[in-house]
Amino acid sequence: GAAEVHAVEALPELCKLIPKVLAGALPKEEDRRRVVVHCDFVENLCQRKSDAWPRSADVVVSEWLGILGLNEGMALPLLRCRDSFNPRPLMVPGLLRIWIQAAASAPTGAGRRCGPLACPSEALVGSPCLLLEADLNTCSAADLFEAAGQQLSLKEIEDSAGLVGWFDLHCSREHEDVVLSTSPWAPQTHWAQCWMPFRRPLSQVSVEVRLRLVAQTSTAGLPELCLELSGKDVEQSDWARFFLDRAQVEYGAASTPTGPRCKKPRLSEGAPDIEAVFFPSDVQELILLAKK
């Protein structure tokens, strides 16, 4: 086993429970003494580098995922933690894949909602598009949020009511069979899938859309995730925005200013047809709001 384990938890209420968890998991006191608990945000610990914080690490194990993998704003602090050690530690899990696919019908009870909803696999049509593949051992923030994008074909699809997104998190590229999958074919998790409805269902159309992830900054300075889809259809509004945390959708015409607050200019010309904006359920932001 490890000579020393550093456990990081930002919420004081949860930190109080860690000794009970350790007592159940590690019956021997000598094993429990090897675990050092830090009640703080990992980015603060890496920046301050106190005497209690290690100068090197062999492995970083973290569950940092939100809706569609990257929501909740924890990916960037994880990368900063990784880069604070030299040499870089092994990241476990280490391989993230995000998928998008069209669906013929909306999930049960969706209404006009968007966001995390269980979507049956039988509703999916066409082929899935691999929107993002990120090796967490080597990727940068730009790899996550500034990639060129992918094409999703809606050709030869009779009906499509919207898009379904999900993520797969693999142990590593060498051990892809060890995976946490949130796909419609996998056992359901609390993440479910990510449902993004069109304004009106598409029927007998031939459309190619372009998808890409874009980094933004919220009013609290926290990272957001914008998913742009470009590709016009005369039966659709010219753009749509999906606010997944608040389960709201906005639609509009091309004449309406729709440009996202991107850190870099958009790669393609013209307004996006569909744009999904994710607002992070960040613990630190929630704590600040609770104090107001």
C-alpha contacts under 8 A as a table, 3 or more apart, distances in Angstrom:
res1	aa1	res2	aa2	distance
2	A	5	V	6.59
3	A	34	R	6.65
4	E	34	R	4.92
4	E	35	V	6.09
4	E	36	V	7.61
5	V	34	R	6.10
5	V	35	V	4.70
5	V	36	V	6.14
6	H	35	V	5.83
6	H	36	V	4.79
6	H	37	V	5.92
6	H	38	H	7.14
6	H	53	W	7.99
7	A	35	V	6.95
7	A	36	V	6.09
7	A	37	V	4.77
7	A	38	H	6.03
8	V	37	V	6.09
8	V	38	H	4.88
8	V	39	C	6.08
8	V	40	D	6.63
8	V	41	F	7.21
8	V	42	V	6.55
9	E	12	P	7.63
9	E	14	L	7.10
9	E	15	C	6.17
9	E	37	V	7.74
9	E	38	H	6.38
9	E	39	C	5.08
9	E	40	D	5.94
9	E	41	F	6.83
10	A	14	L	7.99
10	A	15	C	7.65
10	A	38	H	7.98
10	A	39	C	5.17
10	A	40	D	4.33
10	A	41	F	5.04
10	A	42	V	7.90
11	L	14	L	5.48
11	L	15	C	6.35
11	L	39	C	6.77
11	L	40	D	7.38
12	P	15	C	4.92
12	P	16	K	6.40
12	P	39	C	6.30
13	E	16	K	5.51
13	E	17	L	7.16
14	L	17	L	5.24
14	L	18	I	6.78
15	C	18	I	5.33
15	C	19	P	8.00
15	C	37	V	7.68
15	C	39	C	6.18
16	K	19	P	6.84
17	L	20	K	5.46
17	L	21	V	6.47
18	I	21	V	4.97
18	I	22	L	6.11
18	I	37	V	7.98
19	P	22	L	5.03
19	P	23	A	6.06
20	K	23	A	5.08
20	K	24	G	6.41
21	V	24	G	5.29
21	V	25	A	6.15
22	L	25	A	4.98
22	L	26	L	5.46
22	L	27	P	7.89
22	L	32	R	6.48
23	A	26	L	5.42
23	A	27	P	5.76
23	A	32	R	7.44
24	G	27	P	6.31
26	L	29	E	7.36
26	L	31	D	6.28
26	L	32	R	6.12
27	P	31	D	7.78
27	P	32	R	7.88
28	K	31	D	5.46
28	K	32	R	6.65
29	E	32	R	5.00
29	E	33	R	6.23
30	E	33	R	5.24
30	E	34	R	6.95
31	D	34	R	5.49
31	D	35	V	7.44
32	R	35	V	5.53
33	R	36	V	7.43
40	D	44	N	6.97
40	D	45	L	7.01
41	F	44	N	5.41
41	F	45	L	6.56
42	V	45	L	5.05
42	V	46	C	6.18
42	V	77	P	7.22
42	V	78	L	7.90
42	V	81	C	6.83
43	E	46	C	5.20
43	E	47	Q	6.17
43	E	77	P	5.77
43	E	78	L	7.91
43	E	80	R	6.96
43	E	81	C	6.29
44	N	47	Q	5.16
44	N	48	R	6.08
45	L	48	R	5.37
45	L	49	K	5.84
45	L	50	S	7.33
45	L	53	W	6.93
46	C	49	K	5.43
46	C	53	W	7.74
46	C	81	C	6.13
46	C	84	S	6.35
49	K	52	A	7.80
49	K	53	W	5.69
49	K	54	P	7.66
49	K	55	R	7.63
50	S	53	W	5.35
51	D	54	P	7.51
54	P	57	A	6.95
55	R	85	F	6.69
56	S	85	F	5.50
56	S	86	N	6.55
56	S	87	P	7.44
56	S	89	P	7.89
57	A	60	V	7.22
57	A	85	F	6.80
57	A	88	R	7.72
57	A	89	P	5.60
58	D	88	R	7.86
58	D	89	P	4.73
58	D	90	L	6.15
59	V	89	P	4.95
59	V	90	L	4.62
59	V	91	M	5.98
59	V	92	V	7.11
60	V	82	R	7.56
60	V	89	P	6.31
60	V	90	L	6.19
60	V	91	M	5.12
60	V	92	V	6.14
61	V	91	M	6.29
61	V	92	V	4.89
61	V	93	P	6.75
62	S	92	V	6.84
62	S	93	P	7.27
64	W	74	M	5.69
64	W	75	A	6.69
64	W	78	L	7.83
65	L	68	L	7.98
65	L	69	G	4.95
65	L	70	L	6.10
65	L	71	N	6.93
65	L	72	E	7.26
65	L	74	M	7.19
65	L	75	A	7.68
66	G	69	G	4.97
66	G	70	L	5.67
66	G	71	N	4.48
66	G	72	E	5.27
66	G	191	W	7.17
67	I	70	L	6.57
67	I	71	N	5.06
67	I	72	E	7.42
67	I	115	G	7.77
67	I	116	P	6.73
67	I	191	W	6.09
67	I	193	Q	7.82
67	I	194	C	6.84
68	L	71	N	6.38
68	L	98	I	6.89
68	L	165	G	6.36
68	L	166	W	5.29
68	L	167	F	5.74
68	L	191	W	7.93
68	L	193	Q	7.34
68	L	194	C	6.30
69	G	96	L	7.89
69	G	98	I	7.11
69	G	166	W	7.48
69	G	167	F	5.72
70	L	73	G	6.70
70	L	74	M	7.42
70	L	75	A	6.38
70	L	225	L	7.19
71	N	74	M	7.60
71	N	224	E	7.14
71	N	225	L	6.52
71	N	278	F	6.18
71	N	279	F	7.00
71	N	280	P	5.55
71	N	281	S	7.70
72	E	224	E	7.81
72	E	279	F	6.93
72	E	280	P	3.61
72	E	281	S	4.71
72	E	282	D	5.37
73	G	76	L	6.83
73	G	77	P	7.96
73	G	222	L	6.79
73	G	223	P	5.45
73	G	224	E	6.58
73	G	280	P	5.28
73	G	281	S	7.47
73	G	282	D	6.30
74	M	77	P	5.60
74	M	78	L	6.34
74	M	282	D	7.68
75	A	78	L	5.16
75	A	79	L	6.42
76	L	79	L	5.11
76	L	80	R	6.25
76	L	141	A	6.58
77	P	80	R	4.99
77	P	81	C	6.11
78	L	81	C	5.10
78	L	82	R	6.29
79	L	82	R	4.99
79	L	83	D	6.19
79	L	136	L	7.69
79	L	140	S	7.28
79	L	141	A	7.69
80	R	83	D	5.11
80	R	84	S	6.15
81	C	84	S	5.23
81	C	85	F	7.23
82	R	85	F	5.99
82	R	88	R	6.02
82	R	89	P	6.56
82	R	91	M	7.89
83	D	86	N	7.22
83	D	88	R	6.23
84	S	88	R	7.83
85	F	88	R	5.36
85	F	89	P	6.98
86	N	89	P	7.79
88	R	137	N	7.81
89	P	137	N	7.86
90	L	94	G	7.88
90	L	137	N	6.46
91	M	94	G	5.08
91	M	136	L	6.38
91	M	137	N	5.63
92	V	171	C	5.90
92	V	172	S	7.14
93	P	136	L	7.91
93	P	169	L	6.73
93	P	170	H	5.92
93	P	171	C	4.27
93	P	172	S	6.19
94	G	135	D	5.85
94	G	136	L	4.94
94	G	137	N	6.23
94	G	169	L	7.53
94	G	170	H	6.30
94	G	171	C	5.42
94	G	172	S	4.66
94	G	173	R	7.31
95	L	133	E	7.28
95	L	134	A	5.80
95	L	135	D	4.67
95	L	136	L	5.87
95	L	169	L	5.81
95	L	170	H	5.01
95	L	171	C	6.47
95	L	172	S	5.30
95	L	173	R	6.26
96	L	132	L	7.69
96	L	133	E	5.69
96	L	134	A	5.15
96	L	135	D	6.54
96	L	136	L	7.34
96	L	167	F	7.10
96	L	168	D	5.98
96	L	169	L	4.71
96	L	170	H	6.37
97	R	130	L	7.09
97	R	131	L	7.58
97	R	132	L	5.53
97	R	133	E	4.51
97	R	134	A	6.52
97	R	167	F	5.54
97	R	168	D	5.19
97	R	169	L	6.45
98	I	130	L	6.08
98	I	131	L	5.50
98	I	132	L	5.10
98	I	133	E	6.67
98	I	165	G	7.21
98	I	166	W	5.88
98	I	167	F	4.36
98	I	168	D	6.52
99	W	128	P	6.31
99	W	129	C	5.58
99	W	130	L	4.73
99	W	131	L	5.43
99	W	132	L	7.22
99	W	165	G	5.51
99	W	166	W	5.44
99	W	167	F	6.06
100	I	128	P	5.62
100	I	129	C	5.21
100	I	130	L	6.68
100	I	131	L	6.56
100	I	163	L	6.68
100	I	164	V	5.64
100	I	165	G	4.40
100	I	166	W	6.76
101	Q	124	L	6.77
101	Q	125	V	7.22
101	Q	126	G	7.17
101	Q	127	S	6.40
101	Q	128	P	4.49
101	Q	129	C	6.16
101	Q	152	L	7.85
101	Q	163	L	5.65
101	Q	164	V	5.33
101	Q	165	G	6.52
102	A	124	L	5.86
102	A	125	V	5.60
102	A	126	G	6.62
102	A	127	S	7.86
102	A	128	P	7.61
102	A	154	L	7.45
102	A	160	S	6.21
102	A	161	A	7.61
102	A	162	G	5.89
102	A	163	L	4.44
102	A	164	V	6.06
103	A	106	A	7.11
103	A	123	A	5.29
103	A	124	L	4.20
103	A	125	V	5.40
103	A	160	S	5.38
103	A	161	A	5.94
103	A	162	G	5.63
103	A	163	L	5.71
103	A	164	V	6.53
104	A	123	A	5.38
104	A	124	L	6.10
104	A	125	V	6.14
104	A	159	D	5.22
104	A	160	S	4.15
104	A	161	A	5.27
104	A	162	G	7.27
105	S	123	A	5.93
105	S	159	D	7.95
105	S	160	S	6.56
105	S	161	A	5.09
105	S	162	G	7.35
106	A	110	A	6.36
106	A	111	G	7.86
106	A	119	C	7.69
106	A	123	A	7.91
106	A	161	A	6.15
106	A	162	G	7.08
106	A	195	W	7.96
106	A	197	P	7.24
107	P	110	A	5.50
107	P	117	L	7.04
107	P	118	A	6.69
107	P	119	C	5.20
107	P	120	P	7.12
107	P	195	W	7.88
108	T	119	C	7.97
110	A	113	R	5.23
110	A	114	C	7.16
110	A	117	L	7.48
112	R	197	P	7.29
112	R	248	Q	7.73
112	R	249	V	7.50
113	R	197	P	7.81
113	R	247	A	5.29
113	R	248	Q	6.04
113	R	249	V	7.21
114	C	117	L	7.73
114	C	194	C	7.39
114	C	195	W	5.25
114	C	196	M	5.20
114	C	197	P	6.63
114	C	242	F	6.67
114	C	243	F	7.43
114	C	244	L	5.81
114	C	247	A	4.89
114	C	248	Q	6.21
114	C	249	V	6.87
115	G	193	Q	7.85
115	G	194	C	5.06
115	G	195	W	5.21
115	G	196	M	6.73
115	G	242	F	7.91
115	G	243	F	7.60
115	G	244	L	4.33
115	G	245	D	6.67
115	G	247	A	5.57
116	P	191	W	6.35
116	P	192	A	5.66
116	P	193	Q	5.34
116	P	194	C	4.56
116	P	195	W	6.20
116	P	244	L	7.45
117	L	192	A	5.52
117	L	193	Q	5.41
117	L	194	C	6.01
117	L	195	W	6.07
118	A	184	P	7.40
118	A	188	Q	7.49
118	A	192	A	4.99
118	A	193	Q	5.48
118	A	194	C	7.91
119	C	123	A	7.36
119	C	164	V	7.43
119	C	184	P	6.04
119	C	192	A	7.70
119	C	193	Q	6.30
119	C	195	W	7.50
120	P	123	A	5.74
120	P	124	L	7.58
120	P	184	P	5.72
120	P	185	W	7.81
121	S	124	L	5.56
121	S	184	P	4.93
121	S	185	W	5.90
124	L	164	V	7.99
125	V	157	I	6.89
125	V	160	S	7.58
126	G	153	S	7.87
126	G	154	L	6.94
126	G	156	E	7.91
126	G	157	I	6.47
128	P	152	L	7.84
129	C	150	Q	7.47
129	C	151	Q	7.39
129	C	152	L	5.86
130	L	133	E	7.25
130	L	150	Q	7.56
131	L	149	G	7.03
131	L	150	Q	5.98
131	L	211	L	7.10
131	L	212	R	7.11
132	L	144	L	7.43
134	A	139	C	6.09
134	A	143	D	7.26
134	A	144	L	6.98
135	D	138	T	5.74
135	D	139	C	5.59
135	D	172	S	7.97
135	D	173	R	7.77
136	L	139	C	5.39
139	C	143	D	5.84
139	C	144	L	7.43
140	S	143	D	5.11
140	S	144	L	6.69
141	A	144	L	5.19
141	A	145	F	6.19
141	A	146	E	7.77
142	A	145	F	5.19
142	A	146	E	4.77
142	A	147	A	6.79
143	D	146	E	5.90
143	D	147	A	5.63
144	L	147	A	6.68
144	L	213	L	7.27
145	F	212	R	7.98
145	F	213	L	5.00
145	F	214	V	4.73
145	F	215	A	5.07
145	F	225	L	7.64
146	E	212	R	7.78
146	E	213	L	6.37
146	E	214	V	5.69
146	E	215	A	7.03
147	A	212	R	6.77
147	A	213	L	6.90
148	A	212	R	6.58
148	A	267	L	7.46
149	G	210	R	6.69
149	G	211	L	5.32
149	G	212	R	4.05
149	G	213	L	7.07
150	Q	210	R	5.73
150	Q	211	L	5.24
150	Q	212	R	6.36
151	Q	208	E	6.73
151	Q	209	V	5.75
151	Q	210	R	4.59
151	Q	211	L	6.16
152	L	208	E	5.87
152	L	209	V	5.27
152	L	210	R	6.22
152	L	211	L	7.17
153	S	207	V	6.26
153	S	208	E	4.54
153	S	209	V	6.39
154	L	157	I	5.86
154	L	205	V	7.59
154	L	206	S	5.93
154	L	207	V	4.99
154	L	208	E	5.81
154	L	209	V	7.65
155	K	205	V	6.75
155	K	206	S	4.25
155	K	207	V	5.62
155	K	208	E	7.07
156	E	204	Q	7.47
156	E	205	V	7.46
156	E	206	S	6.48
157	I	160	S	7.10
157	I	203	S	7.69
157	I	204	Q	6.54
157	I	205	V	7.16
157	I	206	S	7.54
158	E	202	L	7.90
158	E	203	S	5.47
158	E	204	Q	4.76
158	E	205	V	7.28
159	D	201	P	6.81
159	D	202	L	5.50
159	D	203	S	4.48
159	D	204	Q	6.41
160	S	201	P	5.54
160	S	202	L	5.02
160	S	203	S	6.57
161	A	197	P	6.03
161	A	198	F	5.76
161	A	200	R	6.91
161	A	201	P	4.24
161	A	202	L	6.25
162	G	195	W	7.36
162	G	196	M	5.56
162	G	197	P	4.04
162	G	198	F	4.75
162	G	201	P	7.09
163	L	195	W	6.08
163	L	196	M	5.07
163	L	197	P	6.24
163	L	198	F	7.70
164	V	193	Q	6.66
164	V	194	C	5.49
164	V	195	W	4.86
164	V	196	M	6.29
165	G	193	Q	5.90
165	G	194	C	4.78
165	G	195	W	6.61
166	W	182	T	5.70
166	W	183	S	5.51
166	W	192	A	7.89
166	W	193	Q	5.19
166	W	194	C	6.13
167	F	181	S	6.35
167	F	182	T	5.66
167	F	183	S	6.72
168	D	179	V	6.70
168	D	180	L	5.75
168	D	181	S	4.32
168	D	182	T	6.11
168	D	183	S	7.27
169	L	179	V	5.56
169	L	180	L	5.08
169	L	181	S	6.30
170	H	173	R	7.21
170	H	175	H	7.22
170	H	176	E	5.25
170	H	177	D	7.26
170	H	178	V	5.83
170	H	179	V	4.23
170	H	180	L	6.31
171	C	175	H	5.87
171	C	176	E	6.19
171	C	177	D	7.92
171	C	178	V	5.50
171	C	179	V	6.07
172	S	175	H	5.03
172	S	176	E	5.76
172	S	178	V	7.95
173	R	176	E	5.41
175	H	178	V	5.85
176	E	179	V	6.29
181	S	186	A	6.16
182	T	186	A	6.12
182	T	187	P	7.49
182	T	188	Q	6.77
182	T	189	T	6.56
182	T	191	W	7.00
182	T	192	A	6.27
182	T	193	Q	6.51
183	S	186	A	5.36
183	S	192	A	7.94
183	S	193	Q	6.76
184	P	187	P	7.76
184	P	188	Q	7.60
184	P	193	Q	7.02
188	Q	191	W	7.93
188	Q	192	A	5.94
189	T	192	A	5.35
196	M	242	F	6.79
196	M	276	A	7.96
198	F	201	P	6.09
198	F	202	L	7.89
198	F	236	Q	7.66
199	R	236	Q	6.53
199	R	237	S	6.98
199	R	240	A	7.92
199	R	251	Y	7.21
200	R	235	E	7.59
200	R	236	Q	6.56
202	L	205	V	6.54
202	L	235	E	7.59
207	V	231	G	6.88
207	V	232	K	7.41
207	V	233	D	7.03
208	E	231	G	5.92
209	V	229	L	5.81
209	V	230	S	5.09
209	V	231	G	4.46
209	V	232	K	7.79
210	R	228	E	7.40
210	R	229	L	5.06
210	R	230	S	4.83
210	R	231	G	6.47
211	L	227	L	6.68
211	L	228	E	5.32
211	L	229	L	4.55
211	L	230	S	6.72
212	R	227	L	5.73
212	R	228	E	5.45
212	R	229	L	7.02
213	L	225	L	6.74
213	L	226	C	5.66
213	L	227	L	4.78
213	L	228	E	6.52
214	V	225	L	6.13
214	V	226	C	5.02
214	V	227	L	6.43
214	V	228	E	7.57
214	V	262	C	6.51
215	A	223	P	6.72
215	A	224	E	6.12
215	A	225	L	5.51
215	A	226	C	6.39
215	A	262	C	6.26
215	A	263	K	6.60
216	Q	223	P	5.83
216	Q	224	E	5.14
216	Q	225	L	6.42
216	Q	226	C	7.06
216	Q	260	P	7.99
216	Q	261	R	5.98
216	Q	262	C	5.33
216	Q	263	K	6.26
217	T	220	A	7.77
217	T	221	G	5.42
217	T	222	L	5.50
217	T	223	P	4.85
217	T	224	E	5.75
217	T	261	R	7.67
218	S	221	G	5.12
218	S	222	L	5.24
218	S	223	P	6.29
218	S	224	E	6.36
218	S	279	F	7.61
219	T	222	L	7.33
220	A	285	E	7.32
222	L	280	P	7.47
223	P	279	F	7.95
223	P	280	P	7.17
224	E	277	V	7.16
224	E	278	F	5.54
224	E	279	F	5.31
224	E	280	P	6.11
225	L	276	A	7.85
225	L	277	V	5.72
225	L	278	F	4.84
225	L	279	F	7.00
226	C	260	P	7.85
226	C	275	E	6.59
226	C	276	A	5.33
226	C	277	V	4.26
226	C	278	F	6.05
227	L	275	E	5.35
227	L	276	A	4.56
227	L	277	V	6.24
228	E	272	P	6.29
228	E	273	D	7.73
228	E	274	I	5.84
228	E	275	E	4.25
228	E	276	A	6.22
229	L	272	P	5.99
229	L	273	D	5.90
229	L	274	I	4.71
229	L	275	E	5.82
230	S	271	A	7.70
230	S	272	P	4.72
230	S	273	D	4.96
230	S	274	I	6.38
231	G	272	P	7.49
231	G	273	D	6.17
232	K	236	Q	7.58
232	K	238	D	6.79
232	K	273	D	6.42
233	D	236	Q	5.49
233	D	237	S	7.96
233	D	238	D	7.87
234	V	237	S	7.58
237	S	240	A	7.18
237	S	251	Y	6.41
237	S	252	G	5.85
237	S	253	A	5.70
237	S	254	A	7.93
237	S	273	D	7.28
238	D	251	Y	7.78
238	D	252	G	6.22
238	D	253	A	4.84
238	D	254	A	5.13
238	D	271	A	7.86
238	D	272	P	7.39
238	D	273	D	4.77
238	D	274	I	7.55
239	W	251	Y	5.87
239	W	252	G	5.61
239	W	253	A	6.37
239	W	254	A	6.87
239	W	258	T	7.58
239	W	271	A	7.33
239	W	272	P	5.79
239	W	273	D	3.53
239	W	274	I	4.62
239	W	275	E	6.91
240	A	249	V	7.00
240	A	250	E	5.50
240	A	251	Y	4.30
240	A	252	G	6.41
240	A	273	D	6.10
240	A	274	I	4.30
240	A	275	E	5.56
240	A	276	A	7.55
241	R	249	V	5.66
241	R	250	E	5.07
241	R	251	Y	6.44
241	R	274	I	6.02
241	R	275	E	4.59
241	R	276	A	5.03
241	R	277	V	6.43
242	F	247	A	7.55
242	F	248	Q	6.18
242	F	249	V	4.67
242	F	250	E	6.61
242	F	275	E	6.44
242	F	276	A	4.33
242	F	277	V	5.65
242	F	278	F	7.70
243	F	246	R	5.80
243	F	247	A	5.82
243	F	248	Q	5.19
243	F	249	V	6.06
243	F	276	A	6.46
243	F	277	V	5.31
243	F	278	F	5.90
243	F	279	F	7.23
244	L	247	A	4.77
244	L	248	Q	6.57
244	L	276	A	7.61
244	L	277	V	6.99
244	L	278	F	5.75
244	L	279	F	7.32
245	D	278	F	6.62
245	D	279	F	6.07
245	D	280	P	7.54
245	D	281	S	7.60
252	G	256	T	6.45
253	A	256	T	5.58
254	A	257	P	7.49
254	A	258	T	7.89
254	A	271	A	6.68
258	T	271	A	6.45
258	T	272	P	7.59
259	G	271	A	6.49
259	G	272	P	7.73
262	C	265	P	6.60
262	C	266	R	7.56
266	R	269	E	7.20
272	P	275	E	6.53
281	S	285	E	7.64
281	S	286	L	7.32
282	D	285	E	5.37
282	D	286	L	6.31
283	V	286	L	5.13
283	V	287	I	6.24
284	Q	287	I	5.12
284	Q	288	L	6.34
285	E	288	L	5.13
285	E	289	L	6.20
286	L	289	L	5.05
286	L	290	A	6.10
287	I	290	A	5.08
287	I	291	K	6.45
288	L	291	K	5.26
288	L	292	K	6.67
289	L	292	K	5.35
